[in-house]
Amino acid sequence: MSKVTEPTGAIRVGGPVLGASATLRVFGDALEPNEVTRLLGPAPTASYRAGDAVSPRLTARRKMGMWCLDSSLSRTAPLSSHVIELLARLPSDPTIWSEIQRRFSADVYCGVDVKVPNSGMGLTSEAIEALAVRRLSIEFDLYAFLPEEAPNQVE
């Protein structure tokens, strides 16, 4: 795996990002997790079919199927490292991704932990290229913590 570095001369304003994660998500009404595994290779971190129970304690049922694969890196790794590591475990063949995109909805979901306003992060060109080759969109969910709540505070 390659090391991710900030672009030369990059200036960060605001606070640090405390943590990050990336997950490939594939959704579909008729999604069969074993079929997605056959197309993409690795076993999913989590999966379910439409109609599966949401929980053993609830009567609610899943409205669609889902297959997801998480980055294996620590949350303290840079976001680009998560994206690159995750997608390096998957095929880059455009034919496979065209089939995935034709039959299902797929994206890379990123969780980012911050503790101060105006915290910033970015994606390297390598991470952007890995997403583009697979025609994957990226979604961000930002989790803001008060300083006393922040896990693994970075100073």
VEXZAVO-445631 format. One line per field, with one value per residue (C-alpha): residue number from 1; residue in one letter; z negated, x negated, y negated. Coordinates in Angstrom, 3 decimals, decimal comma. Each point is the difference from the previous one (the first is absolute). Example, Ala and Ser with C-alpha at 12.3 -4.5 7.8 and 13.67 -1.06 7.14 Angstrom:
2
nr 1  2 $
rest A  S $
zz -7,800  0,660 $
xx -12,300  -1,370 $
yy 4,500  -3,440 $
***
This chain:
155
nr 1  2  3  4  5  6  7  8  9  10  11  12  13  14  15  16  17  18  19  20  21  22  23  24  25  26  27  28  29  30  31  32  33  34  35  36  37  38  39  40  41  42  43  44  45  46  47  48  49  50  51  52  53  54  55  56  57  58  59  60  61  62  63  64  65  66  67  68  69  70  71  72  73  74  75  76  77  78  79  80  81  82  83  84  85  86  87  88  89  90  91  92  93  94  95  96  97  98  99  100  101  102  103  104  105  106  107  108  109  110  111  112  113  114  115  116  117  118  119  120  121  122  123  124  125  126  127  128  129  130  131  132  133  134  135  136  137  138  139  140  141  142  143  144  145  146  147  148  149  150  151  152  153  154  155 $
rest M  S  K  V  T  E  P  T  G  A  I  R  V  G  G  P  V  L  G  A  S  A  T  L  R  V  F  G  D  A  L  E  P  N  E  V  T  R  L  L  G  P  A  P  T  A  S  Y  R  A  G  D  A  V  S  P  R  L  T  A  R  R  K  M  G  M  W  C  L  D  S  S  L  S  R  T  A  P  L  S  S  H  V  I  E  L  L  A  R  L  P  S  D  P  T  I  W  S  E  I  Q  R  R  F  S  A  D  V  Y  C  G  V  D  V  K  V  P  N  S  G  M  G  L  T  S  E  A  I  E  A  L  A  V  R  R  L  S  I  E  F  D  L  Y  A  F  L  P  E  E  A  P  N  Q  V  E $
zz 0,000  0,840  -2,561  0,349  -0,425  0,102  3,219  -0,208  -1,403  -1,214  -2,673  -2,573  -1,779  -3,068  -2,039  0,691  1,089  -2,920  1,981  3,269  1,550  3,452  0,995  3,439  -0,030  2,614  -0,240  2,062  -0,178  1,312  -1,333  -0,888  -2,166  1,348  3,544  -0,909  -1,759  3,154  2,090  -2,375  -1,760  -3,732  -2,526  -1,209  -3,404  -0,190  2,338  0,122  2,467  0,485  -2,418  -2,633  -3,562  -1,143  -3,437  -1,811  -2,435  2,679  2,559  2,473  3,257  2,265  3,003  2,211  0,010  -0,999  0,319  -1,582  -0,484  -2,540  0,225  -2,242  -1,168  -3,405  -0,217  -0,569  3,587  2,541  1,941  3,330  -1,467  -0,927  3,509  1,707  -2,286  0,388  3,787  0,439  -1,364  2,789  3,768  2,238  3,096  1,484  1,205  -3,583  -1,226  2,951  -1,023  -3,654  0,971  2,469  -2,514  -3,331  -1,694  -1,218  -1,766  -2,490  -3,345  -2,175  -3,665  -1,212  -3,668  -0,785  -3,250  1,047  2,600  3,339  -0,232  3,413  1,979  3,634  2,414  1,956  3,778  -0,478  -2,087  2,464  2,913  -1,802  -0,460  3,579  1,607  -1,777  0,659  -3,730  -1,706  -3,490  -2,971  -3,147  -3,480  -2,365  -3,733  -2,106  -3,607  -2,771  -1,224  -3,129  2,085  2,714  0,236  0,472  -0,079  2,327  -1,087 $
xx 0,000  -1,325  -0,443  2,376  -1,533  1,360  -0,640  -3,150  0,834  3,467  1,317  2,512  2,231  1,961  -0,367  -1,152  2,163  0,146  0,863  1,342  1,389  1,122  2,513  1,057  3,790  2,049  3,821  2,768  3,551  -1,037  -3,564  -1,356  -3,127  -1,684  0,341  -1,654  -2,787  -0,483  -0,318  -2,229  -2,062  -0,333  2,586  2,122  -0,348  3,811  2,832  3,703  2,826  3,278  2,495  -2,590  0,871  -1,503  -0,622  0,964  2,005  1,985  2,604  -1,285  -1,447  -2,752  1,416  -3,001  -3,144  -3,414  -3,620  -2,788  -3,747  -1,874  -3,539  -2,300  -2,021  0,131  2,310  -3,119  -1,207  0,609  3,268  -1,816  -1,860  3,339  1,405  -3,156  -0,347  3,671  0,097  -3,368  1,722  2,584  -0,244  -0,548  1,502  2,516  2,206  0,577  0,778  2,323  1,969  0,042  1,182  2,599  1,593  -0,584  -0,781  -3,620  -2,060  -2,799  1,276  -2,482  0,370  -2,160  -0,419  -0,804  -0,172  -0,234  1,832  -1,730  -1,884  -1,140  -1,060  -0,362  -0,474  -3,193  0,064  -0,786  3,159  2,089  -1,337  0,805  3,597  0,296  -1,279  2,808  2,538  0,733  1,422  -1,129  2,188  -1,216  1,466  -1,672  0,117  -0,739  -1,053  -0,334  -3,620  0,894  1,912  -2,586  -1,414  -3,780  -0,563  -2,731  -1,896 $
yy 0,000  -3,446  -2,729  -2,962  -3,426  -3,504  -1,942  -2,111  -3,416  1,051  -2,313  1,240  -2,477  1,080  3,117  3,507  2,888  2,449  3,077  1,318  3,179  1,142  2,671  1,221  0,340  1,855  -0,119  1,564  1,313  3,428  -0,048  3,444  -0,465  3,161  -1,311  -3,321  1,910  2,080  -3,187  -1,971  2,672  -0,632  1,109  -2,921  -1,616  0,148  0,964  0,775  0,673  -1,832  1,520  0,975  -0,976  -3,314  1,516  3,215  -2,162  -1,893  0,997  -2,618  1,343  -1,362  -1,860  0,755  2,079  -1,352  1,154  -2,041  0,219  -2,138  -1,309  2,039  -3,020  -1,693  -3,030  -2,127  0,628  -2,802  0,221  0,474  2,982  1,592  -0,502  1,295  3,053  0,891  -0,280  1,780  3,131  -0,153  0,501  -3,025  1,703  -2,483  2,889  1,177  -3,524  -0,648  3,080  -1,072  -3,515  1,341  2,353  -1,704  -3,292  -0,241  -2,650  -0,498  -1,275  -1,901  -0,853  -2,886  -1,018  -3,652  -1,965  -3,639  -2,093  -0,406  3,294  1,117  3,015  0,869  2,856  0,599  0,331  3,721  0,481  -2,017  2,062  3,286  -1,220  -1,284  3,220  1,847  -2,795  -0,240  -3,051  -0,897  -0,930  -1,769  0,104  -2,478  0,698  -3,079  0,527  -2,532  0,018  2,013  2,611  0,552  3,522  0,309  -3,739  -1,243  -3,101 $
***
